[in-house]
Amino acid sequence: MHFSRNAAPNSPDDEGAVMNFGFDETEQEFQNAIRRFALERMLPEYASWERGRELTRAWTSEIAELGLTGLRVPEQYGGVGASYVMAGIAAEELARGDLNMTFYIQLSAIAAELIGGHGSNELKSRLLPQLASGETLLAFALTEPGAGSDAAAITTRAVHEDDTWVITGEKASISFAGVADQTIVFARMSKDGQEGLGALIVPMDSPGVSVRVYDGVGEKFSKRGSVMFDEVRVARGQQLGEIGSGFIQAMKAFDFNRAIIALTSIGAAQQSLDETVAYARERKTFGKPLAMHQGYAFQIAEHSAHLETARLVAYKTLWLADHGLPHTKEAAMAKWLGPKCAAEAIHACMILNGWMGYDEALAHGQRLRDVIGFEIGDGTPEIMKSVIARQVFGREFASHK
Ligand SMILES: Cc1cc2nc3c(=O)[nH]c(=O)nc-3n(C[C@H](O)[C@H](O)[C@H](O)COP(=O)(O)OP(=O)(O)OC[C@H]3O[C@@H](n4cnc5c(N)ncnc54)[C@H](O)[C@@H]3O)c2cc1C
């Protein structure tokens, strides 16, 4: 996607720059391929995760073979080295079949960014190829029972002893807790406040690690749960970046992933809308197709417009990230609007399909349960609005730092 081919937006040189909101040929081919895969392979299986099906390595390998676990892993480490926009396309299209599958994209892209950006050469050459091939699944453990929105208040501690870090604490609501091989753990490694936070990679089979998987309202595929660390020892080499960089690492990962979450939600909602449009062309009431009743058609029009607005800000976020430009505000806008507009659109689709919309035979109910999780994960609407407000008014007006 090219918002401006010739110059950075708002630069003095961009007068007359070409504005092109389309995808280029490679992006279109990729979009078509992932959409086909999602609708043919994923959609028929979507409900199975809700009904107790377990995630297998064969399934992960199938996703990895498409390059989806290695999108943000550089080519030299066996990945695809795709742009952020391409990662967004993958998430939006995959979500049409099964939005849970985008956890592979989200968590592997976050891990690739953090390991690629802050890991030692040894960590990069050991873990990035495993990430790309799907051999290892990495979770991202920041939230704690006492610290979610206020992430800098985490209390999990890592204490330095000889050549090891000893970690004690509890993480809450961690996606992939029940299936990950390793997890990135944010811990307090020295003093209080943001300056004392750092990140470590911990194998989930380390002595002292235990997991409790939740019974979530949706997104059961992700095996979200609590991870407990009872004096867990990891080598010093498992540390990502300097002590004090942990909070910044986490926030940077959030920025692009917020747009990925938005596109995940939008893809799922667009599929619900498309299915409802097909139904409304065929189904007749009062002698004509539902599509010809204005009260019905206008709802489709409104949700189409909302989704398109959210989609644009999400792709703009990713485009800014690809160009190394600030995108915190746009990421928060996308993360607020995407899941919100998606949940509203899917809710409407349940009603616009009559009694069948309220039946598990159609996917709308499950999509709604799943999308609501994305309204909370990676930052709630209230926190997204406070991020936007902080950017609009300036940090000196922020209610918290
Ligand atoms: C599906 C899902 C997946 C997740 N995956 C992960 C994961 O992989 N890794 C991970 O680390 N975490 C994960 N989380 C946790 C998620 O990031 C947190 O739940 C989220 O950041 C909110 O934190 P909290 O639940 O502690 O709520 P709290 O911070 O306690 O907030 C409770 C409510 O108060 C509101 N609130 C808080 N502060 C303010 C304020 N200043 N002004 C106004 N309102 C406020 C919030 O918006 C929210 O509505 C996931 C959550 C979900 C639901």
The ligand as an SDF file (V2000), in Angstrom:
LIG
                    3D

 53 58  0  0  0  0  0  0  0  0999 V2000
   -7.8170  -11.8970   24.5110 C   0  0  0  0  0  0  0  0  0  0  0  0
   -6.7140  -11.3310   25.3400 C   0  0  0  0  0  0  0  0  0  0  0  0
   -5.3920  -11.6360   25.0370 C   0  0  0  0  0  0  0  0  0  0  0  0
   -4.3670  -11.1140   25.8310 C   0  0  0  0  0  0  0  0  0  0  0  0
   -3.0720  -11.5100   25.5550 N   0  0  0  0  0  0  0  0  0  0  0  0
   -2.0630  -11.0230   26.3210 C   0  0  0  0  0  0  0  0  0  0  0  0
   -0.7080  -11.4720   26.1050 C   0  0  0  0  0  0  0  0  0  0  0  0
   -0.4340  -12.2940   25.2210 O   0  0  0  0  0  0  0  0  0  0  0  0
    0.2660  -10.9730   26.9000 N   0  0  0  0  0  0  0  0  0  0  0  0
    0.0210  -10.0690   27.8930 C   0  0  0  0  0  0  0  0  0  0  0  0
    0.9610   -9.6330   28.5530 O   0  0  0  0  0  0  0  0  0  0  0  0
   -1.2600   -9.6370   28.1460 N   0  0  0  0  0  0  0  0  0  0  0  0
   -2.2970  -10.1050   27.3900 C   0  0  0  0  0  0  0  0  0  0  0  0
   -3.6050   -9.7240   27.6550 N   0  0  0  0  0  0  0  0  0  0  0  0
   -3.8490   -8.8280   28.7750 C   0  0  0  0  0  0  0  0  0  0  0  0
   -4.2500   -7.4270   28.3260 C   0  0  0  0  0  0  0  0  0  0  0  0
   -3.1820   -6.7530   27.6930 O   0  0  0  0  0  0  0  0  0  0  0  0
   -4.7810   -6.6830   29.5550 C   0  0  0  0  0  0  0  0  0  0  0  0
   -5.9590   -7.3740   29.9740 O   0  0  0  0  0  0  0  0  0  0  0  0
   -5.1150   -5.2360   29.2700 C   0  0  0  0  0  0  0  0  0  0  0  0
   -3.9420   -4.5040   29.0360 O   0  0  0  0  0  0  0  0  0  0  0  0
   -5.9110   -4.5790   30.4150 C   0  0  0  0  0  0  0  0  0  0  0  0
   -5.3230   -4.8200   31.6420 O   0  0  0  0  0  0  0  0  0  0  0  0
   -6.2150   -5.4040   32.8680 P   0  0  0  0  0  0  0  0  0  0  0  0
   -6.9580   -6.5800   32.3550 O   0  0  0  0  0  0  0  0  0  0  0  0
   -5.3020   -5.6300   34.0140 O   0  0  0  0  0  0  0  0  0  0  0  0
   -7.2600   -4.2910   33.1920 O   0  0  0  0  0  0  0  0  0  0  0  0
   -7.0620   -2.9920   34.1310 P   0  0  0  0  0  0  0  0  0  0  0  0
   -5.8050   -2.3010   33.7730 O   0  0  0  0  0  0  0  0  0  0  0  0
   -7.2410   -3.3740   35.5470 O   0  0  0  0  0  0  0  0  0  0  0  0
   -8.2940   -2.1210   33.6610 O   0  0  0  0  0  0  0  0  0  0  0  0
   -9.6460   -2.4540   34.0080 C   0  0  0  0  0  0  0  0  0  0  0  0
  -10.5730   -1.4710   33.3040 C   0  0  0  0  0  0  0  0  0  0  0  0
  -10.2800   -0.1380   33.7390 O   0  0  0  0  0  0  0  0  0  0  0  0
   -9.9830    0.6810   32.6420 C   0  0  0  0  0  0  0  0  0  0  0  0
   -8.9080    1.6090   33.0130 N   0  0  0  0  0  0  0  0  0  0  0  0
   -7.6950    1.3090   33.5060 C   0  0  0  0  0  0  0  0  0  0  0  0
   -6.9640    2.4370   33.6840 N   0  0  0  0  0  0  0  0  0  0  0  0
   -7.7330    3.4730   33.2820 C   0  0  0  0  0  0  0  0  0  0  0  0
   -7.5420    4.8810   33.1790 C   0  0  0  0  0  0  0  0  0  0  0  0
   -6.3770    5.4560   33.5080 N   0  0  0  0  0  0  0  0  0  0  0  0
   -8.5800    5.6440   32.7210 N   0  0  0  0  0  0  0  0  0  0  0  0
   -9.7460    5.0620   32.3590 C   0  0  0  0  0  0  0  0  0  0  0  0
   -9.9810    3.7320   32.4080 N   0  0  0  0  0  0  0  0  0  0  0  0
   -8.9910    2.9460   32.8640 C   0  0  0  0  0  0  0  0  0  0  0  0
   -9.5170   -0.2580   31.5370 C   0  0  0  0  0  0  0  0  0  0  0  0
   -9.7010    0.3080   30.2660 O   0  0  0  0  0  0  0  0  0  0  0  0
  -10.4080   -1.4730   31.7840 C   0  0  0  0  0  0  0  0  0  0  0  0
  -11.6470   -1.2740   31.1820 O   0  0  0  0  0  0  0  0  0  0  0  0
   -4.6520  -10.2550   26.9010 C   0  0  0  0  0  0  0  0  0  0  0  0
   -5.9780   -9.9370   27.2060 C   0  0  0  0  0  0  0  0  0  0  0  0
   -6.9920  -10.4790   26.4510 C   0  0  0  0  0  0  0  0  0  0  0  0
   -8.4170  -10.1790   26.8300 C   0  0  0  0  0  0  0  0  0  0  0  0
  1  2  1  0
  2  3  1  0
  2 52  2  0
  3  4  2  0
  4  5  1  0
  4 50  1  0
  5  6  2  0
  6  7  1  0
  6 13  1  0
  7  8  2  0
  7  9  1  0
  9 10  1  0
 10 11  2  0
 10 12  1  0
 12 13  2  0
 13 14  1  0
 14 15  1  0
 14 50  1  0
 15 16  1  0
 16 17  1  0
 16 18  1  0
 18 19  1  0
 18 20  1  0
 20 21  1  0
 20 22  1  0
 22 23  1  0
 23 24  1  0
 24 25  2  0
 24 26  1  0
 24 27  1  0
 27 28  1  0
 28 29  2  0
 28 30  1  0
 28 31  1  0
 31 32  1  0
 32 33  1  0
 33 34  1  0
 33 48  1  0
 34 35  1  0
 35 36  1  0
 35 46  1  0
 36 37  1  0
 36 45  1  0
 37 38  2  0
 38 39  1  0
 39 40  1  0
 39 45  2  0
 40 41  1  0
 40 42  2  0
 42 43  1  0
 43 44  2  0
 44 45  1  0
 46 47  1  0
 46 48  1  0
 48 49  1  0
 50 51  2  0
 51 52  1  0
 52 53  1  0
M  END
$$$$
